[in-house]
Amino acid sequence: MLRVMKYCASTPEWGLVLKPDGEWDGNPNSFEFVISGWSDSDYAKDPLRKSVSGLCVLLNKAPDMFKSGTQ
């Protein structure tokens, strides 16, 4: 995923087209975008490891933002 994100960052003149689900009836107010998010954490009991948590935000099933890190 990191390689894909670096590629997207290195080609800002290119774009992504996000289309709403379903058919468009011509009314610009009828677009319906679906935003969903997921998060997870691993609270490892191993004292040599740090706990890891992460999140991902999706816009119409396409990843829009993600982040992970140690706590």
Buried (B, 14 or more C-beta within 10 A) or exposed (E): EEEEEEEEEEEEEEEEEEEEEEEEEEEEEEEEEEEEEEEEEEEEEEEEEEEBBEBBBBBBEEEBEBEEEEE
